[in-house]
Amino acid sequence: MRILTFLLAMGVMVFSTTSHAQDVVRLGNLKFAHYGAVSYMKEIAPKYNLKIEERMFAKGLDIMPAIIAGEIDISASALDAAIAGRAGGAPIYVIAGFSQGGARIVARPDLNIKSVADLKGKRVGVTRGGAQELLLLAELAKHQLTWSDQAGKDVRLVYLAFADLNLALQQKQIDAMCQSEPQSSQAINKGWGVELIKPYDTEMGEPIRALVMTEKMYNERRDVAQRLMNVFVEATKTFIDNPALAEKYVREQLFKGQITSQDYQDALSNAQFTYDISLQHVQVTTDAMVKYGVGKMTQPPLAKDWVKLDLLAIAKKDLKIK
């Protein structure tokens, strides 16, 4: 009888421990200042009985193969990378926006480039598959400039990784760049470049980065998906309400002291944390990608088919955010 009682007690203990085990969510993220609130999610996830395992990628497009392979559940991404991923078969939904802005066209200070039109005959660096590429092409088109990564057009595009653009500008391997934050602010503060324009005056306006979730998590793990969305909303609210904490976390945890307070402040003057994204913005961005040949999509996805904002609405209501 005592043995039976002991075994029953142990069974209850095992059941209890198992039932309170944290649900694991695998997050894909990028190393940019305005991606900081997404990274901060893992700090408050235990409050929602979640464990977030974060994995950093070089650019948003690199995350899509990991999603297709079933290695990532949720991801921060430039919207155009998410759109291209969806068109390429990534089973994802856009579930929120997490930042807007966050880009500049920066030129070498010794070249006296005063307008986008002055980029004619110049070498302009940009990362393929990032929001910056689409913003740059829209600006060039607005100023009736042609472009290619080969000779013969008005502007010679030089495709480089985000991490390599600043060095290329510093070493005068390129004449200008369309770069993300805080790297663009860092280039300006170090004297390698001067701001030419914040490229938000085209049909797309300010770019909004997308938080995406796999269809599998959205459809089959609804409870986890909703708790995860609540984590995102709380993390974002924390960063918006407490700028000092946000700066400390981004500078010390995300960048390991590699950027100064001035770099961070300048970056965030050009990149706002947000929760929201609209179906219209996703569709306008998709249409611009088709127009400028970004992503080379054979079947561009319709925003209405894969933008799912119901989890966000519930989370904002739960946390009393309008």
N, C-alpha and C positions, 0 to 999 in steps of 0.2 A: 504493500500500500504506500509505504514511504517512497519507494522507488517510483511508483506511478505518479505520486504527487510531485516529486522532484522533476520528473520528465515533463509533466504538464506545466510546471512553473517555468522550466527552461523553454518550452515551446512558446509560452506567452511572451517571455523575454525576447526570444528570437523574432517573433511576429512583431512585437513592439518596435524593436530596433529596425527591422526591415521596413515597416510602414512609415517610419520617420526618416528614412534615407533620403538625402537630397537628390532631386532630379538633375541630371547633368545636361547642360546645353553647350554646344560647341559654337563659338563665335569667331567669325572672320573679321578682321579689322585692318585699318591702315594707320600709318604713323603720321598724322597731321593734327594740328592744334584743334581744329573744329571737330575732330573725331573723338575728343577727350571724354565727353559724357558717355559715349558708347562704351569706351574702355572702363569707365567708372562703374558701369553696371555690375561688374564682377565683385565690387567691394560691398554692395548692398544686397546682392542676390541671396545670401544665406537667410536674410530676414524673410524672404519669400520661399524658403525651403528649396532653393536652387543653388547649383554650383555651375558657374560659367567658366569654361576653359577657353581662353583667348589665344588665337593664333594670328600673327601678323603676316601680311602679304605686301608685295611691292606695289601693286596697283589692283584696282577693283576687278579687272578682267581676269587676273590670276586666281581669284577666289572661285570663279565659276566652275572650273574643272573639279575643284574640291567639293563643291556642292553636288555636282552631277555624280561624283564618286561616293556620295553619302557621308562625307567627312565633316561637313559644316551644316549647322541647323539654321543659323541666323547670321546676317552679314551687314556691315556698313559698306556702302558703295556709292561711287558717283552714279548718278541716275543713268547716264548713257551706257555705262558698263553693265548695269542691271538690265537695261533694255536689250542690249546686244546679247547678253547671257540668256535672257528669256527667248529671244529669237533663235538662239543656237541650241535650245533644248533644255536649258537649266530649269528645273521644276520649282520656280520661285514665285512669290507674291510680294508686291510692294505693300508694306504694312504701316509705314510712317515716314516722315522726313526727320532728319536729325540736325541739319545745319543748312544755312544758305549763304551765298557769297563765297568768299574764300579763294579768290583768284585775282591775279594782276598780270598785265603785260608789262614787263620790265625791260628797259633798253640799256645798252652800254652808255655811260655818261659822256664818253669822248666822241660820240658820233653825232651829237646834236639832233637826235630823232625827236621830233615834236608832235607827230601825229601818226596814226595808223597808216596813212597814205605814204609817209616817209619810209615805211618798211619795204617799199619797192626796191628790188635789187639786194635785199638783205637776207641773211641766214637767221631763221627764227627757230629756236628750240622749243619742243613741246613733247609731252609724254603721250604716246599712242594709247587710245582707249580710256583716257581720263576726261573729266568734265572740261579741262582746260583745252583739249584739242577742239572740241565742238565750239567752245566760246571763241577761240582764235579764228577758226574757219568762218564763223558767222561774222566776225568783225572784218576779216579780209574781204568777204563777199560784199559787205555793206559799203566798203570803200573801193569797189570794183577792181580788186586785185585778184590775180590768179595765183595758184600755188601748186607745188609738187615737191616730193622729196628727191626729184631729179632736176637737172638743169633745164632751162627753157621757159620757165614761168616767172611771174613777177616776184614771187617770194619762194625762197628755197627752204623747205621745212627740214629740220634736223630732229629726228626722233631719238630721244634719250630717256632714260629712267629719271624719275623725280629727283633721286639722290645725286644725279650727275649734272643736272641742268645748271645749278649755281656755279660749279667748278668750270663748266664750259664757258659760261658768261665771264667769269673772273679771268680765265685764260684767253679770252677773246677768240674762242673757237666758234662762237655764235655772236650775233649782233644784238639779239633780243630774245626773250623767252616769254611764254605764257606759263606761269608757275603757280603752285598752290601755296597755302599758308601753313606754317610760318616761314617757309623757305623764301618766298618772295620778299617779305618784310626783312628777313635776315640779309638778303642780297643788297637791299637798299641801305640798311643800317651799316653794313660793312663797306659801303662805297663802291660796290661792284656794279650797281645798276641804279637807274632812276625810274620811277613809275611813269609809264606812258599813259595807261588807262586801266580802270577797272572795267572789264568787258561785259557790262550789263545792259547796254543800250541797243540790243537786238531784240528780235521777236521772243527770245527765251527769257529775257530779264535776268534776274539773279538766279544762278543755278541752285537747286535744292538737292542735297544728297539724300539717298534713299536707304531706309532700313528694310532689308528683305528677309523673308522667312521661307523655308522650304514648304512646298505643298503638303508634304508628309506631316510636318509638325503642326501646321495650321489645321489640317483635316483630321489627324489621328491623335494628336496630343493637345487637345483644346485647353485643358486645365493648365498644363505647363505653358502653352502659348500665351494664355491670358496673364498668368503670373509674370511671365517674362516681359510682357508689354507693360505691366505695372512697374516692374523694375526700371525699364527704359524711361518711363514718364517721371518716376521719382528721381532717377539719376539726372535727367535733364533739368528738372525743376531745381534740384540742388545746385547745379552749376549756374543756372540763371540767377537764383536767389543769393548765392554765395560766391561772387567772383574771385575772392581771395583764395578760397578752397580750390576752385577750378584751376586757377593759375598754378598754385602749388602742386596739384596733382599732375597737371599736364607737363610742367617743367621738370618735376622731380621723378615722377613715375613713368611717364610716357617717353620723355626725351632725355632722362637721366642727366639733367643739368646741361644739355648741349645747346639750349637757347636761353637768352637773357630775358629779364623781365620786360625790357623794352621790345624785344622781338615778339614776345607773347602779346603785349598790349597792342602793338601795331597790327598783329595778325587778327586779333579779335575785334579790332575796329573795322575789319573787313570780312568778318565771318561770324554770324550769329547762331547761337544754339536755338533749335526750334523743335517742335513735335510734328509739325504739319506738312503735308504735301497734298496736292489736289490732283484729281483725275485729269483735269485740263492741262496742268503743267507737265504731267507725264506724256500726254498725247502731243503737246506742242514740241516737246523735246524729241519725241520719236519722229515727228514729221521733219524736224530740222536735221536729224541724223540721216534720214532718207535723202533730203535735199542736198546735203553736202557729202554724201557718200561715206559717212562714218559708220563703222560696224559691218558694212557690206552685207546687209540683211536681205535674204530672199523673201522672207515673210515677216515684215515688221509686226510686232504684237500690238493689238488694240488695247489701250489703257483700260477700258471698261471690263476687259476679260481677266485682268490680273492685278488690279489695284484693289486691295481689301482693307478698308479702314475701320471696320467694326470693332476690332480688338482695341484700337487706339481710342475710339469714342468711349468705350466702357472704362478703360484705364483713366482717362481724363475726368470722367464723371466720378469714379471712385476716389480720385485724389483732389477733386473739387478744382479742376483747372478748366477755364473757359477756352 
